[in-house]
Amino acid sequence: ANIGQVVQAGTEMLRLLRRNRIEWRAEVPEADLAAVRTGQKVNMTTAAGVQLGGSVRSIAPTVQSSNRTGIIYVDIDAPAGRDARPGMFARGEIAVARTEALVVPLASVVVQDGYSYVYVIRDNNTVERRRVQTSSVQGSAIEVTGGIGAGERVVERGAGFLSDGAAIRVSAAP
């Protein structure tokens, strides 16, 4: 702000850095805002690829009408704060829930006619095509919510070339 300037409400005039504390101001989609709580751990990655940790300090009470996002303020952990500077860009993840899940490699799932299938390996080294219900994808794994049980072996590679009852040769994992 300059001397004599009329400042509009909500306009940032200055920033204070208290004891070298750096915070990350993140925009969270309105639909996800209800799952965020103060104190939750946050993992951030800067544009340079530096990993930072922190925790949610506060959540703004309003949602921006222009883009339907809420602002959260994250205190960056002190040692990692040396790698962050005011004005830098960072992308972050907030773990809002943790649960155990049955996952299979994404390559195991074959989609046909709008349904997801996996090939379960039987004791006689033949396969059985089994329709499964899938949920979220995390990296190269997909959560299976129904259709197979824990401990059942599924075909990982080449599932798209199999048919129900096909004989296979099981090889050791690399």
N, C-alpha and C positions, 0 to 999 in steps of 0.2 A: 504494500500500500504506500502511496505517496502522501505527503503533507497536503491537506486540503481536499483530498479525493473523497468523494462520497462512495461508501462501500455498501453494496447490496447485502441483504440478509443472507447468510449461508456462505458468503465468500470467504475463502481462507485468506487471512492477513499475514500470518507468520506461523512458523513451526518451531517448537522448542525441543531440544534433545536434552533430557534429564539424565545425567550420569551415563552418557553414551548409550542410553537405551534406544534400541531401534525397534519399531513395530511395523508389522505388515498390515496394510489395510486391504481387505479382500472383499470382493463383491460375490455374494452367494445368491443363486436363484431363489426367488420367493418360495417355490415349492419345497426347497431343501432347508430353508431357514429354520423351520420348527425343530429340526433334529440337532441343531447346533446349540451347545451349552457352554457357558464359561468354564474354563478349566480343561476342556478337551484338548488332547495333544494334536499338533499339526505338523505335518512334514511338508517342507517347501523346497523347491528347486529354482535357482536363479536362472536367468537366460544363459549364463556361463556354465551351467551344469553343477554348481555348488549346492550340496544338500544342507539344508538348515532345519532346525527343530524349533518348536515353540509351543505356546498354549494360548487358547482363546482368552483374552482379557475382558472384552466387553462386546456387546452386540447392540448396534444402533436400534432405537425403538421404532424407526419408520422404514418403509420400503420406498425406493426411488420410483416414481411413477413413470419416468422416461424409459427405463429398461427393466422394471419389475425385479430389481435386486435389492438385497439388504446388505449393509456394510457390517463387517466384523473386524475387530481389532485384535491382532495376535502379537504378543510379546515374543520376540525372537530370543532364544537362549543366549546367555552372555558370551560364552566362548565362540559360538557360531556367529554372533553379531559382528565380529570383526570382518567377516566375509560379505556383509551386507552394508549397503550405503543408502541413504535417503534418496528416493526417486527411482531406485532400481525396480525392474520387473521381476516378479516371481510367480510361480504356479504352485498351488498347494493342494494338499489332501487332508481331510479331516475324517478320522475314523469315528463314525457315529454309532456303529454297532459291530459286534463281533459274535460270530456263531460258527458252530461246526457244520460242515456241509460235505456231501458226497460229490466229488468232482472227477471228471474224466478228461483226457486230452481232447482238445477241440477237434483234432483230426479224426477222432473216433466216431464222431457224430455224423451221420449221413442224413440229409434232408431229402425226402421224396414225397411228392404229392402234398406238401404242406405239413408233413409230420416229421419228427426227429426219430431216428433209429440208431441203435448201436448193435454190434454183433458180439454176443456173449459166447465165450469159449466153453464148450462142454468138455467132460472128462475124456471123451474119445477123440479129441482134437477135431471136432466139427463145430460149426458155429450155428447159433440160433439168432435170427433177427428179432430184436425186441424193441417195441415202441417205447420211447421215454419222454418224460416231461422235463424240459430244461428251463433254467432260470438265468442267472447272471453270468457273464463272461468276465474272467479275470486273467488277463495275459493270454497264455496258450491253453487255459483250462476252462471248462464250462461246468456249472453246477447242475446236477441231475436231481430233480425233486421227486421223481417217481419212475417206475418201470424196471429198475434194477436195485439190487441190495448191496450193502457194504461187503467187500470181499469177493464179489464176482469179478472174473477177469473179462476184459473187453479187448477187442482187436484195436490196436492203435494205428497201424499203418495199412493202407490199402483197403480200408473198409468199403470204399466206394466200388470196388471191383468184386465184392463177394455177393453170394446169394444164400438164402436160408438153407442150412444143411451142408454147405460146402466144407470139404476137408481142408484143413490148413496144417502148416508146419509151424510150431511155436519156436521162436529163437530167443536166446538170452538177450536181456536188455543191454544196450551198448554202454 
